[in-house]
Amino acid sequence: MKRIIPIILLAASLFVTSSCDQFLDVNTDPNNPSQPVLELLLPATQVSLGVNIGGGTLNRAASVAMQHAYILGLSRFDHTGATFQTNWNNIYAQALNDIEIIIKNGTDAKSFGYVGMAKLEKAYIYSVLVDLWGDVPYTEASLGEATLNPKFDKGADIYKDLFRLIDEGIADLNRNPYVSPGTADVFYRGDRTLWVRAANTLKLKLLNQIRLVPTERDRVIKDINALIAANQLITTGAQDWVFRFGTTETPQNRHPIHISEYRATKDCYMDQGFMERLYNLDDLRLRYYIYRQNANAGVNFTSTGNGYGGRFTGDPTGQPADQAQRATFGIYPYGGIYDNNTIRNLPTTLQYLTNTGATTPGVHRVVTNTDGTGAGIFPMATSYLTNFILAEAALTLGTTGTVRTYLRDGVVQHLQAVNAFVGSAGNSGPQMPQATIDAFVARLLTQYDALTTPAARLDFVMTQKYIATYGNGIEAYNDYRRTGSPTLRVPISPVNPFPLRFLYSSRELTANPNAPAQNNFITPVFWDL
């Protein structure tokens, strides 16, 4: 974990084009300034976070485990010490190293806006690392030459310190005078009020994550109620903490899923079970999530289907030359295209997944890099996630608020988020009318009201959250391990059991004498009880 200073100027500039003048004015050679420059380091950390967590193998593997998509090896849980090595190394060598530099140099310069944002990014990143691996380097990580072989701290101890770190970040952001980083802040353009809401929502998420730990229950209830009373959570779509990818190919800054799937060769299939779940639930998001390249493709690419051709989880079959047949990722949240084509053999009982306004089957096409723009997103903390978390907490802990109201608002706000996305720069798709949203949600609430047990109601809430977390498989993966919902299909031919954590980087285990033995798939992280 040797301290290095990867500025990632090119990557950062792709996402913060409006601050190019700042980059050019920093130094004669902006790639090698004599002193670390906060205006360069902050966007570099944010790009590294978005690319390595939201766009990398971590999110893909979690999405595949949660049956949002299918990749041959990952769908069979065929993980090795090399599976996550690149993202592990990049997170520590890039984002976390630069974050520590921002915290140190920003504190010295009294640039506490930068410091506060860096601390909140650090808390988010480490929460992901603990959620995925359990014990990871923390107290001795990113300390430079003094600690090249950091110890692995216990996940529970790291979580405890993250709450302190979040509070420190909020306090730093609230210091005056406040100097805004402006466009050097990729997420919120320097708006500290939005950062504070993101910080509180991250705290809410972590509190809910540890609600099963017996010694934490009373504290979790108290702190969640305090957050609700303070009313400083993310509550509207305009406040969402989201990483946004770009639209250009040269240099490349599109969503990695668009890069890999909107071309002749493809890495993924769509998960057949997930597509059928949305189809059978009459969920109008199916046309936004999935694009059918062929009108007739079916399971295993027979020609007797309705175009939703994918693979069931754990299918060990090799990959034939079927790239032109399989369904692929749609417009949301990857920046692809909306599927407005007729769906064959739609049951008349479906109310929302209809062919009204659809075009003819002949419009289906094999997608290329000119379809959509890749202007996708990685949602980190959003208003709809806030409501789903509060619904779970109210149902399981008795915290403030009504489960039904939180459920309603969670689904409504997610549908509105889809609308906002397809109407945003770089994307183009039809808006769901508010009347349709209202009717769709009313039907869900009727179904919820008919359930008579807390367990059934929790499963309903978590299933709706699972559908809404499409694009953030890590969130769904955490939820499933904590609640057991939704019910997933049994994999056809898995190589290993369902992973309760990820495998460590082989390089880390080999190079660091303080690293533990390789963990196994069935050892849960500390909050998974």
Secondary structure as GFF3:
##gff-version 3
##sequence-region A 1 529
A	DSSP	alpha_helix	9	15	.	.	.	ID=ss1
A	DSSP	three_ten_helix	17	19	.	.	.	ID=ss2
A	DSSP	alpha_helix	20	25	.	.	.	ID=ss3
A	DSSP	alpha_helix	38	49	.	.	.	ID=ss4
A	DSSP	pi_helix	50	54	.	.	.	ID=ss5
A	DSSP	alpha_helix	57	65	.	.	.	ID=ss6
A	DSSP	beta_strand	69	70	.	.	.	ID=ss7
A	DSSP	alpha_helix	72	75	.	.	.	ID=ss8
A	DSSP	alpha_helix	85	90	.	.	.	ID=ss9
A	DSSP	pi_helix	91	96	.	.	.	ID=ss10
A	DSSP	alpha_helix	97	108	.	.	.	ID=ss11
A	DSSP	alpha_helix	112	133	.	.	.	ID=ss12
A	DSSP	beta_strand	136	137	.	.	.	ID=ss13
A	DSSP	three_ten_helix	144	146	.	.	.	ID=ss14
A	DSSP	beta_strand	152	153	.	.	.	ID=ss15
A	DSSP	alpha_helix	155	173	.	.	.	ID=ss16
A	DSSP	three_ten_helix	182	184	.	.	.	ID=ss17
A	DSSP	alpha_helix	192	209	.	.	.	ID=ss18
A	DSSP	three_ten_helix	214	216	.	.	.	ID=ss19
A	DSSP	alpha_helix	217	230	.	.	.	ID=ss20
A	DSSP	three_ten_helix	237	239	.	.	.	ID=ss21
A	DSSP	beta_strand	241	244	.	.	.	ID=ss22
A	DSSP	alpha_helix	256	261	.	.	.	ID=ss23
A	DSSP	beta_strand	269	270	.	.	.	ID=ss24
A	DSSP	alpha_helix	272	280	.	.	.	ID=ss25
A	DSSP	alpha_helix	286	289	.	.	.	ID=ss26
A	DSSP	beta_strand	290	291	.	.	.	ID=ss27
A	DSSP	three_ten_helix	299	301	.	.	.	ID=ss28
A	DSSP	beta_strand	328	329	.	.	.	ID=ss29
A	DSSP	three_ten_helix	361	363	.	.	.	ID=ss30
A	DSSP	beta_strand	377	381	.	.	.	ID=ss31
A	DSSP	alpha_helix	383	397	.	.	.	ID=ss32
A	DSSP	alpha_helix	403	422	.	.	.	ID=ss33
A	DSSP	alpha_helix	434	449	.	.	.	ID=ss34
A	DSSP	alpha_helix	454	468	.	.	.	ID=ss35
A	DSSP	alpha_helix	473	483	.	.	.	ID=ss36
A	DSSP	alpha_helix	506	511	.	.	.	ID=ss37
###
